[in-house]
Amino acid sequence: MKNALIATIVSSLSLLLCCELACSRKPTQATVITVSTIDAVTISDVRFYSPAIGGVLWYRIVVPSPRGNERPPVLYLLHGANSSPAEVMERSEVVQLAATEHLAVVMPDGQYSYYTNAKHKRNARCEDAITRDLMEDVRTRFPVLAGREHTGIAGISMGGYGAAKLSLKHPDLYGFTGIMSGALDITRRPASLRRFWQTWRIWTIFGFRPNTRRDEDVFNLLSNANGMHQTGWFASCGERDSLHGTNERFVRQIRQHGVQSNLLSTKGGHDWTSWNEAMPQMFKSAGQALR
């Protein structure tokens, strides 16, 4: 009986070890699946190994049909918290806008990361995944224009914060930045017992103490930013959005750096009514800046 129990334990441990090794093994080949070819664009899903997150990163890309030998600029579009690239496609006209403005639109799955290298989570360097691994994969896999002047980044809510933060931290990468209802105050939000789970997730990303968050705070980054006038900026927020004042303050401060930008106040609150109203203008601004 004792020997049988030991054998069972050893067998279970061996199985767990094999599963752990299998889960941690680096994939040898990326997968590219064509979702559809409609409205003068090709939509594909790509899954590839990202060293920054120690696993598979997937993204959806919308590539407009070529115009002769002309390659399109690239706009990285970051989704919000509790959302996904699929929801952005389903609830907006991103496909039509990509075709109209002749932009390749890349929508990575950022999960609940705030596009940040997490302070207290393993294999969660999402900032590195977006600014390094993803950009390299897109450049090598698709016929798009390279270089800062042809590369933009934009986002909704959590993604709006991510776009602003990544643009400020990596001004050499992006020639356009679009913010729609950006959660620009996320690093300054106090702990809440009523929303303990949300507070805990924010802590694991940004750290517990205010001084550990300064390097991820967009207003702190903004105070030390240089050369912002070389980037095209777009910002919008719903009139009834609780983040309207925060976005308004951010726009005022970037204007102090010589950036010609205004906040587009849209109808609605923190919702798709606001984002769908702003998105055509945001894409138009991106197209003009990146060409």
N, C-alpha and C positions, 0 to 999 in steps of 0.2 A: 504493500500500500504506500509506504513511504517512498520507495523507489519510483513508483508510478507517478506520485505527486511531483517529485523532483524532475522527472522526465517531462511532465506536462509544463512545468515552469520554464525549463530550459527551452522547450519547443516554442512556448509563447514568446519568450525573450528573443529567440532567434527570428521569429516572424516579425516582431516589432522592429528589430534591427534591420531586417531586409526592407521593410516598408519605409523606414526612415532613410535608408540609403537610396531607395528608389525615388522617394519624394525629393531628396536633395540633389539628385543627379542632374547635371546640366543637360538640357535638351540639345540634341545634335542638329536638329533641323527646324527652321521656322515654318509656319504654315501660312499660306495666303489663300483666302477664299473670296472669289468674286460674288458679292451679294446680289448685285444687279447692274445692268447697263441701261439707264433711262435718262431722258431729258438732257442729252449731250454730255453725260458724265458716266464714269465708272465708279462704282462703290465697292470697296473691298474691306475685308476684315483680316488683320495681320496679327499673328501671335509669334513673339520671338523672345529669346532669353535675354533678360536685362541683368547684368551684374550688380547694378545698384540696388535692386530689390531681391536679388538672389532667386529669381523665379521668372515666370512668364508674364510679360506685359502685352496686353492687347490694345489695339487701336483700330478705329474705323477711319477710312480715308476716302474722300470724294475727290476724284480727279477729273477735271473737265476735258472734253475731247480736244486733241491738239489742233492748233491753228498753224498749219504748215510745220515749220521747225521751231515754233515758239513754245518755250516751256513756261508753265504758270508759276507765279509766286506761291508761297506757302503761308497759310494762316493756321496756327495751332489754336484750337477752340476747346477750352477746358470747361467741363460740366460742373454743376453745383453739388453740394452735399446730398447724399441719398438719391442721387440721380445716376445717369450713365450716358454714354454716347448714343445708345439706341433711343433713349427718351428724347434727347436733343433733336434727333432726326425725326422722330414721330410727331413732336409737338411744335416744330418750327419749319420754316421754308429754307433750311440751310442748303439743301440740294439745289434748288432753283437759284438761290443767291450765289452759290459757288459757280454755277454755270454762267450766270449773268455777269459777274465780276471777273470771271476767268481766274479763279483762285483754287488751288488745291487746299482742301480743308482737312486737317488731321485732328481727330477727336480721341485722345487717349483715355483709357479707363483709369481715373485717378482715385477710385474708391473714396474712402473718407480720410484723405491724407493732407488736405490743404496744400498739396503740391510742395511739401516741405520734407527735409531730411529729419525724421522724427528723433526726438531726444531720448525717448525711453521705449523704443520698439526695435527689435532686430529686423534686418533686411527690409527697412522701410525708408530708404533714401530716395524719396519720390522726386525731390528737386533734381538730383543727379540723373535719375531715370529720364525725366522730361528734357533737361537741357543737354544731356550727353547721349545716352543710349538711344532714345527715341529719334532725335534729330539725325543721328548717324544712320539709323536704319532707314528712315524715310529718304534721305539723300542717296543711299546706295541702291534702294529698291525701286524708286519711282522717278520718272523724268520731270523733275521740278528744278526751279531756279535755286541756286545756293547763294549764301552771303546775307549779311545783316540787312542790306537795303531791300532784299526780296523776301524777308521772313518776318511774320507778325505773330503776335500772341494775344488772345482775347479769352474772356471767360464770363460765366454767370455766377453770381453769389460767391460761393467758395472758390469757383474758378476765376471770378473777377479779382478776388484777393490774390490768387495764384498768379494771374497775368501781371498785376501791378508789381508784386513782390519779385517775380522772376525777371521782369524787365528792369527793375531798379538794381537788382543784384548782378545782372548780366547784360549791361547796356551794349556790349559788343555783339549780342546775338539777334536783337530784334529792332526792326525799323518802324514797327507800329505796335501800339498797345491799346486794346479795347477792354473797357470795364463796364459790365452791366450789373447794377445792384451789388457792387463789390462788398463782401464782408470784411471791410478794411479795418474794422476795430477788433478783429478776432483775438489778437494777442493781448488786448487790454480788457477783455471781459472778465468780471469777477466770478469767483466760484459760486455755484448755486446748488443748494441742497435739493430744491424742487426739480432741477435738471441735472441730477448728479451724474447720470450716465454720459450726458453730453460734456459735462465738465471734466469727467475722467478722461474721455477720449481726447479732449483738447489738451489736457495736462500731458498725456503720453506723447503728443506731437510736439508741443512747444515748451514743455518743462513746467515745473511748479512755481518757480520764483520769477518775479518780473525781470530781474537782471539777465536771466537766461533767454528772455524773449526779445531782447532789443535788436538782435541781428535778424529777426524775422518780422519786425514791426515796420509797416510801410511808411509811417510818418517819421520814424527815426531814420530809415533809409533815405527818405526824401530830403531830410535836412542835410544829408551828406552827399547828395547826388550831384554829379557833374555831367554836362553835355546832354541834358534832357531835351534841349531844343532840337536835337538831331533826330528825335523820335516823334512820329505822329501819334497823338493821344486822342482817344475817344472815351467819353463817360456818359452813362445814362442811369437813371433811377426812377422808380415809380413815385408819384406824388404822395401816395399814402404808405410808402415803404418806411419802416422805422430806421432804415439805413440812409435815408435821403440826406439828412444833415451831415453824416459822416462823409458821404461821397461828395457833397457840396464843399466841405472843408478841404478835402483832398484836391479837388479841382482848383480851388483858390490858391492852394500852396504850390501846385505845379505851375500855375500862371506866374507866380513870383520867380520861377526859374526861367522865364522867357518863353514858356510853352503857350501857343495859341490854342486854347481849348475852353469849351463851355460844357456845363452839365445839361444834358437833354433830359428834362423832366417829362416822364411819360404818364399815361393814365394807369390806374391800378396801383397795386402794392408790390409785394415781393412775389411776383407770379408771372405766368406766361403771357398775360395781357400786356404787361410792361415790356417784357423781353422781346416779344414778337413785334411790338411797335418800334423798338429801338434797332432791331437786328438789320433791317435793310439799310439804314443810315450807317450803321457800324461797318457793314460789308463794303458799302460804297467808299467810306473813308479809308478802309484797309486797301481796297483796290487802287485808289489814287496814290496812297503813300508808298505802296510796294512796287508800283510800276514806274 
